[in-house]
Amino acid sequence: MRHITRTFLTGLATVLPVVATLYLVYWLASGAESILGAGLRLVLSDRLYWPGLGVALGAAIIFAVGLLMHTWLARTIFSWWERLLYRLPLIKSIYGAFRDLLSFVAAPREKGLQQVVAVRIGETDMRLLGFITRDDLQDLPKGLAEADAAAVYLPMSYQIGGYTVLVPRSALQPVEMSLEDAMRFAVTAGLSTAGGGDTKAKT
């Protein structure tokens, strides 16, 4: 019975992430098709409309918004809209969490995760897996960090969150692991298999 249970759980752990991923993609695509497709059907005739046009329009709108955010006017309008959202008690917490997460993931290398490191704790052999987010801390207030320190993000396992710590470089050991593998390894509490990556040591 124990062998049957273990085999079932192995199959579940294999199938469930695939199903969840496919369902998320399906949910996003069907939502875009339902909402945007309905609007397109009002404008276009049945002869011009074809299934999937709503998804294509959604992708085009997202791409266009990305282009507009490079302009000063769009950034100014969006900044005003964000300030309004951050004044609403419940909305600001939900929006702020999603905004910070997506900005963190989508940030370019020079502004996001830069290097996988192992942070040594005191004189012990214990290590914490982290990610350097800032190499230069000279613009921070005096007394907050040492001159040779770096900002390191320490993710928590099985949840969205973590700690940002200012660590002396002497306590950092570069790890030759890709950012994706290291993040997967950290958030699954080391259960995932992390292969070697192409991230090079910069510390």
N, C-alpha and C positions, 0 to 999 in steps of 0.2 A: 504493500500500500504506500509506503514511503517513497519507493522508486516511482510509482505511478504519479504521485503528487509532485515530485521533483520534475518529472518529465513534462507534466502539464504546465507547471509554472515556467519552465524553460521555454515552452512553446508560446505561452502567454506573453512573456517578456520579449519574445522575438516578433510576434504578430502585432501586439498592442501599439508600439510606437509607429509602425508602418500605417496601421489603420487610422490612428489619431492624426498623423500628418496628412494622409490622403483626405480625411474628412475635413480638416481645416482648410485645405486647398479647395475642396468642393464647396464648402460653406462660403468662402470668400467669392469664388467664381459665381455660384448660384445667386448670392446676394447682389453682386454687381449686375448680373444679367437680369434679375428680377426688377431691380430699381431703375437702372439706366436703360435696360431694354424696353421697359414700359414707356419711358419717355420717348425713346427713339421710334417706337411703333406709332406714337401720336403724330410724329413729324414725317416719318417715311411711310411709303406705301408698303403693303405686304410683299410686293415684288422686289423692292429694294432692301427690305430687312431680311437678315439671315441670322440664325442662332449663333451666339458668340459675339455679336456686335456690341452688346452691352459690356462684356468683359474687355474687349478691345478699347472701347471708349473709356472705361475706368482706368486702364493702364495708361492711356494717352493723357487723361486728366492728371494723374499722379505725376507723370513725366513733365507735363506743362507746369504744374505747381513747383516742381523741383527747379525748373528753369527760371520761373518768376522769382524764387527766393534768392536768386543771385542779384536782383535789382534792389536799389535803395528803397523805392516806393513800396514794394511788396513786403520787405522786411519791416518797414515802419508800420504799415497797416497790421501786419501779423503781431508785432510787438504790442501795439495798442490792444488788440484782441486778447492776447495772453494776459496782459495786466488786468483786463476785465474778468477773465476766468479765475485768476488767482485771488480775486476779492470774494469769490463765492465760497462759503465754508466747506461744503462737501465736495463740490466740483474741483476745487483747487488741489485736494489731496489725490483724487483719482487721476485727474489730468496730469498733475505734476509727476506722479509715479510713472505713468506711461511715457510722458515726454522725456524724462530723465533716462529711462531705460532705452528707448529708441535712439536718442541722441548719443548715448554711450556706445551702443552697438554700431551705429552708422557713422561714427566719428572717423575721420581719416587717421592714418597711422600716427601722424605727428601730434594729433590731439586726442587720440584714444589709447587703447592698449598698445604698448610699445615693445615690451620685453617680458618674457616669462622668467621669474626668479624664485629661488628658494630663500625664505627669510629665516635666518638663524635666531632662535630665542635664547638670549643670554649666553651662558657658558655651556648650555646643554647641547645635545645632539638633535634636539627636536627642530623640525623645519615646517614652515607654513608656505604653501604654494601661493604665489602672488603675481601681480602684473604691474610693471612700472607704467605709470600714467604721465608723470612729469619728470624730466631730467633736471630742469633748471628751476630752482625755488628762490631765486634772488629777489623776485618781486613780492615775496611774502613778508609780513611784519617781522622785525627783528625779535629773536628769542623763540620763534615758533619752530625753527628747524636749524640743524647744523649746516655749515656751508657745503659739506660734501654729501648731504642727504638727498634722497629721491622720494617722490610720492609713490606709494605702492598700494594697489587695491587688493584686498584679501576677500575673495568671494566666500559666501556661506554655502554649505551643502544643502541641496533639496529646497532651496528657496531663492527668491530674487532679493538680494541684499548682500551686505558685506561691510567691511571697514576700510577706510582710507587712512593709512599710517605714513608718517614721515620717518624713514629709516636711513641710518648711516650706510654708506656704500660698503663699509667693511662687514656689515651683517648680511649682505646680499650675495647670493651665488647664482650666476646665470644658468638657466636650464635650457638645453637644446631640445625644445618641444614647441610645436606650432601653437599659436594662440587658441585655435579651435580645440585641439586635443587637450590642452591644459585646462581650458574652461570646462570642457566636458568631464574631465577627470575630477576637477574640484567640486562641481555641483552634484556629481553622483557619489560623492564621498569615496572616490577611488575605485568604484566598482567597474567603471568603463575601462576598456583597453585603450590606452593612449599611445599612439605610435610616435616615432621621432618626427619632428617638423623641420622647417627650413628657417626658423627664427634664429638669428645669429646673436651672439652675445654682444651687448653694447656697454656693459658696465665695466 
